Amino acid sequence: TVDVLRDKERHSGIRLVYDENAKPVFERNKDAYTLFQTDEVKPAVLFSIKNDEALSIQTTDFQTPVELGIRTTQKGLLTLQFSGLENFIDYNVYLYDNERRSRQDLHEKDTYVFNNTEGNIRNRFFLQLDLTGIDDLPTGGIIIRQEQNQLLIYASENLQSVEVLDIQGRKIKEAKNINSTFYQMELNVPAGVYLVKTGATTHKIIVR
């Protein structure tokens, strides 16, 4: 489970359930939607995101990171608190913060305190359970995955820049000063072959 706290008081929480047969879309008998209150009684409402839908219970195979979002009007210090990690003692469990460009090992510390300065939170926090050897990449190793219209890039060392080019070499997207071993990029492009440059290394991907 994951809870969001403010001043040590729990405001809301979600459940993430590992299921190797989980589908990337909402499953009626396994997932549950988050019900937002229009009067915003709760200062901070935590939810996970699956197929761009907000969920309070989500089954996942953890083949791709799980995004965590927060709907809030509150600014200031908030805490994410993780429990049940003993069920994954044989795996590395990481929380990625795209704003800070940081990664926290949740087995080492199961709370994450951050300063929220912009109200609602999306595209910032991602939870990754290492089931695929990502943490054991050789030096200089890169893994690139596609999840719908998202490009997920894992590296054994901090990434500094990412470029996406079409097959003619024209630049489509670029990110600089990443300084993280994980980067997620939105990639809304037509089907075709593209090149992803991570520093001096170039990788070919196919968008279907």
C-alpha positions in Angstrom: 0.0 0.0 0.0 1.0 3.6 -0.5 -0.3 6.5 1.7 0.1 10.3 1.4 0.6 12.2 4.7 0.7 15.9 5.6 2.0 16.9 9.1 2.1 13.1 9.9 -1.6 12.7 9.3 -2.8 10.2 6.7 -5.1 11.8 4.1 -5.5 8.9 1.6 -4.0 5.8 0.2 -4.0 3.2 -2.6 -3.3 -0.5 -3.0 -1.0 -1.9 -5.7 -1.3 -5.7 -6.3 1.3 -7.7 -8.2 -0.2 -10.0 -10.8 2.0 -11.4 -13.6 -1.2 -11.7 -15.8 -2.4 -8.1 -15.2 -3.5 -6.2 -18.3 -2.6 -2.6 -19.1 -6.2 -1.5 -19.1 -8.9 -1.3 -16.3 -10.0 -4.8 -15.1 -13.4 -4.7 -13.5 -12.8 -7.6 -11.0 -9.3 -6.5 -10.0 -9.0 -2.7 -10.2 -11.0 0.1 -8.6 -11.4 3.7 -9.7 -10.6 6.6 -7.4 -13.7 8.6 -6.5 -12.9 12.3 -6.2 -15.1 14.4 -4.0 -16.2 17.6 -5.6 -16.0 19.5 -2.3 -12.3 18.5 -1.9 -12.8 17.5 1.7 -9.4 15.6 1.7 -6.4 18.0 1.4 -4.5 15.3 -0.7 -6.0 12.4 -2.7 -3.4 9.8 -3.9 -4.1 7.7 -6.9 -2.2 5.4 -9.3 -2.6 5.7 -13.1 -3.4 2.9 -15.5 -4.2 3.6 -19.1 -4.6 7.3 -18.1 -7.3 6.5 -15.5 -7.1 7.2 -11.8 -7.3 4.1 -9.5 -7.4 3.4 -5.8 -6.7 -0.3 -6.4 -4.5 -1.4 -9.3 -3.2 -4.8 -10.4 0.1 -4.6 -12.2 2.8 -6.8 -13.6 5.4 -4.1 -12.9 6.8 -4.6 -16.3 6.6 -0.8 -16.6 6.7 1.8 -13.8 3.5 2.6 -12.0 2.7 6.4 -12.0 1.5 7.9 -8.8 -0.6 11.1 -8.9 -1.9 13.4 -6.2 -4.9 15.7 -6.5 -4.5 18.5 -4.0 -4.8 22.2 -3.4 -2.2 22.0 -0.6 1.3 23.3 -1.0 4.2 22.5 1.3 5.7 19.3 2.6 3.9 16.0 1.8 5.1 12.4 2.6 4.6 9.2 0.6 4.7 6.2 2.9 5.1 2.7 1.6 4.1 -0.6 3.4 4.0 -4.3 2.5 7.5 -4.1 1.0 8.5 -7.3 2.9 6.5 -9.2 0.3 9.1 -8.1 -2.3 12.2 -8.7 -0.2 13.9 -10.5 -3.2 13.4 -7.6 -5.5 14.6 -4.0 -5.7 11.8 -1.5 -5.3 12.4 2.1 -6.4 10.6 5.4 -6.3 11.6 7.7 -9.1 11.0 11.5 -8.8 11.2 13.1 -12.2 11.3 16.6 -10.8 14.3 16.0 -8.6 15.8 13.6 -11.1 16.3 11.1 -8.2 15.7 7.5 -7.3 15.1 6.1 -3.8 15.5 2.5 -2.8 12.3 1.8 -0.7 13.9 -1.1 1.1 16.4 1.3 2.6 13.8 4.0 3.4 10.1 3.5 3.0 9.0 7.1 3.3 9.6 9.9 0.9 9.2 13.6 1.9 8.9 16.3 -0.8 7.9 19.9 -1.1 4.9 20.3 -3.3 4.9 23.8 -4.9 2.4 23.4 -7.8 -0.8 21.9 -6.5 -1.9 18.7 -8.4 0.8 16.3 -9.2 1.2 14.3 -12.4 4.2 12.9 -14.4 6.4 13.2 -11.4 6.4 10.0 -9.3 6.9 6.4 -10.7 7.2 3.2 -8.7 9.3 0.4 -10.2 9.7 -3.1 -9.0 12.8 -4.7 -10.5 11.6 -8.0 -11.9 13.7 -7.9 -15.1 17.3 -7.4 -14.1 17.2 -3.7 -14.8 19.3 -3.0 -11.7 22.0 -5.4 -13.0 22.7 -3.7 -16.2 26.3 -3.8 -17.2 28.3 -0.5 -17.1 26.9 1.7 -19.9 23.9 -0.5 -20.4 20.6 0.9 -21.6 17.1 -0.6 -21.8 14.4 1.3 -23.8 10.7 0.3 -23.6 7.5 1.6 -25.0 4.3 1.8 -23.0 1.5 3.2 -25.2 2.7 6.7 -26.1 5.5 6.8 -23.4 9.1 6.0 -23.9 10.8 4.5 -20.8 14.6 4.6 -20.6 16.6 2.8 -18.0 20.4 3.2 -17.7 23.2 1.8 -15.4 24.6 5.3 -15.1 23.0 8.7 -15.1 21.6 9.8 -18.4 22.5 13.3 -19.4 20.5 13.7 -22.6 18.0 11.9 -24.9 17.2 12.7 -28.5 14.6 11.1 -30.7 15.2 11.3 -34.5 13.2 10.0 -37.4 14.8 7.6 -39.8 16.0 10.6 -42.0 17.9 11.9 -38.9 15.5 14.8 -38.2 15.2 15.7 -34.5 11.7 14.9 -33.1 12.2 15.4 -29.4 15.0 16.3 -27.0 15.7 16.3 -23.3 18.8 17.7 -21.6 20.3 17.8 -18.1 18.5 14.6 -17.1 21.0 13.4 -14.5 19.0 10.3 -13.6 19.2 6.5 -14.4 15.5 6.6 -15.4 13.7 8.9 -17.8 10.2 8.9 -19.2 9.3 10.8 -22.3 5.9 11.3 -24.0 6.2 10.2 -27.6 3.2 11.0 -29.8 4.5 10.2 -33.2 3.2 8.4 -36.3 4.0 4.7 -36.7 7.4 4.1 -38.1 11.1 3.5 -37.2 12.9 6.0 -35.0 16.3 6.5 -33.5 16.9 7.2 -29.8 20.2 8.7 -28.9 21.5 8.5 -25.3 24.8 10.3 -25.3 27.1 8.5 -27.8 24.8 5.5 -28.2 22.0 5.2 -30.7 19.1 2.7 -30.4 16.4 1.9 -33.0 12.8 1.6 -32.0 9.6 0.8 -33.9 6.4 2.6 -33.1 3.4 0.7 -34.2 
